[in-house]
Amino acid sequence: MDTVALLREFSAAVEAEDSARFASLFAEDGVYHDVFYGEFVGRARIAAMIDEWFRRDATDFRWDMLDPVCDGVTLYARYLFSYRSKLPEAMGKRAMFEGVSIMTLRDGSILSYREVAHTTPGLADMGFAPERIARIAAKEGAALRRRDEAARHLG
């Protein structure tokens, strides 16, 4: 599957809330690292992410992958992602996020997925209190500082 087709299928599977279809895009030992929910390893856990986390908290997903660039191993795509929240304090509000998907590919499947996301506009869309947004931003910053490649920036 070429990268444009892969990205279309990725987005379509999420929008359809089709967890099995989505997980099938990943290698058996694939990893999905979600900016909010953390790391899911293996197809079964990746499918569970859709079924147990995404569906629990949101509905009416829309995911557009834009401007893909791929060297055959690493695939980058800018995205716009939105959903209607099911969270009690934000019920029915549409939250929109912009970010960059970073995928490592192996034999036509996604070996790893991670993202760099601008989350604060979406959190504000849902009416989150400034203090809650600050806590989420601090959590994202802590995760960044724990990554190996951040080591030389911390000294």
C-alpha positions in Angstrom: 0.0 0.0 0.0 1.4 3.4 -0.9 1.7 6.0 1.7 -1.3 8.1 0.5 -3.5 5.0 0.5 -2.2 4.1 4.0 -3.0 7.5 5.4 -6.5 7.4 3.8 -7.2 4.0 5.3 -5.8 5.1 8.7 -8.2 8.1 8.8 -11.2 6.2 7.4 -10.8 3.4 10.0 -10.7 5.9 12.8 -13.7 7.9 11.4 -15.6 4.6 11.1 -14.6 3.6 14.6 -13.5 0.3 13.1 -10.9 -0.9 15.6 -10.0 -4.2 13.8 -9.5 -2.4 10.5 -7.4 0.3 12.2 -5.2 -2.2 14.1 -4.6 -4.2 10.9 -2.6 -1.3 9.5 0.0 -1.9 12.2 2.7 -4.6 12.4 1.8 -7.4 14.9 4.3 -5.8 17.4 3.3 -2.2 16.3 3.1 0.6 18.8 0.7 3.5 18.9 1.6 6.4 21.2 -1.4 8.7 21.7 -0.7 12.2 23.0 -3.5 11.8 25.6 -3.8 8.1 26.4 -0.2 7.0 26.2 1.3 3.9 24.6 -0.6 0.9 23.1 1.6 -2.1 22.0 0.3 -4.8 19.6 -2.7 -5.0 17.4 -5.1 -6.1 20.2 -4.1 -3.2 22.4 -4.3 -0.7 19.5 -7.8 -2.0 18.7 -8.7 -1.6 22.4 -7.6 2.0 22.2 -10.3 2.7 19.7 -12.9 0.6 21.4 -12.2 1.5 25.1 -10.7 5.0 25.0 -11.6 6.8 21.8 -15.3 5.6 21.8 -15.6 6.2 25.6 -14.7 9.8 25.3 -15.7 11.0 21.8 -17.8 10.4 18.7 -18.1 11.8 15.2 -14.3 11.6 14.4 -12.8 13.5 11.5 -9.1 13.0 10.6 -7.5 14.6 7.6 -3.9 13.7 6.8 -2.2 16.5 4.8 1.2 17.0 3.1 2.7 13.6 3.6 6.5 13.1 3.3 8.1 9.6 3.3 11.6 8.3 2.8 10.3 4.7 2.7 10.9 4.1 6.4 9.6 7.3 8.1 6.3 8.9 7.2 5.4 12.4 8.3 2.0 13.9 7.7 0.4 17.1 9.1 -3.1 16.5 10.3 -6.3 18.1 11.5 -8.3 15.9 13.9 -11.6 16.6 15.5 -14.4 14.9 17.4 -17.5 15.6 19.5 -16.7 15.1 23.1 -18.6 12.7 25.4 -16.9 14.1 28.5 -19.5 15.4 31.0 -18.1 18.9 31.1 -17.8 19.1 27.3 -20.7 17.0 26.1 -21.3 17.4 22.4 -18.7 20.1 21.9 -16.4 19.7 18.8 -12.7 19.8 19.7 -10.1 20.3 16.9 -6.4 19.6 17.0 -3.6 20.2 14.6 -0.5 18.1 14.7 2.1 16.0 12.9 1.9 12.2 12.7 5.3 10.4 12.7 5.2 6.8 11.6 7.9 4.2 11.2 7.0 1.7 8.5 8.1 -1.9 8.1 7.0 -4.2 5.2 4.0 -2.0 4.4 2.7 -1.8 8.0 3.1 0.8 10.7 5.7 -0.3 13.2 5.3 2.8 15.3 3.1 5.9 15.5 3.6 9.0 17.5 2.4 12.5 17.2 3.3 16.0 18.0 0.0 17.8 18.6 -1.1 21.3 19.4 -3.6 20.3 22.1 -4.5 23.5 23.8 -7.0 24.8 21.1 -9.0 21.6 21.3 -9.0 21.6 25.1 -10.2 25.2 25.0 -12.9 24.2 22.4 -14.2 21.8 25.1 -14.3 24.5 27.7 -11.6 23.1 29.9 -10.6 25.4 32.8 -7.2 27.1 32.3 -5.8 25.2 35.3 -6.7 21.9 33.7 -5.1 22.9 30.4 -2.0 23.8 32.4 -1.9 20.4 34.1 -2.2 18.6 30.7 0.5 20.9 29.2 2.8 20.1 32.1 2.2 16.3 31.6 3.1 16.7 27.9 6.3 18.6 28.9 7.3 15.9 31.4 6.8 13.2 28.7 9.0 15.2 26.3 11.8 15.5 29.0 11.7 11.7 29.6 12.6 10.9 26.0 16.2 9.9 25.2 16.7 12.6 22.6 15.9 15.3 25.2 18.8 14.5 27.4 21.3 17.1 26.0 18.6 19.8 26.2 18.2 19.3 30.0 21.7 20.1 31.2 
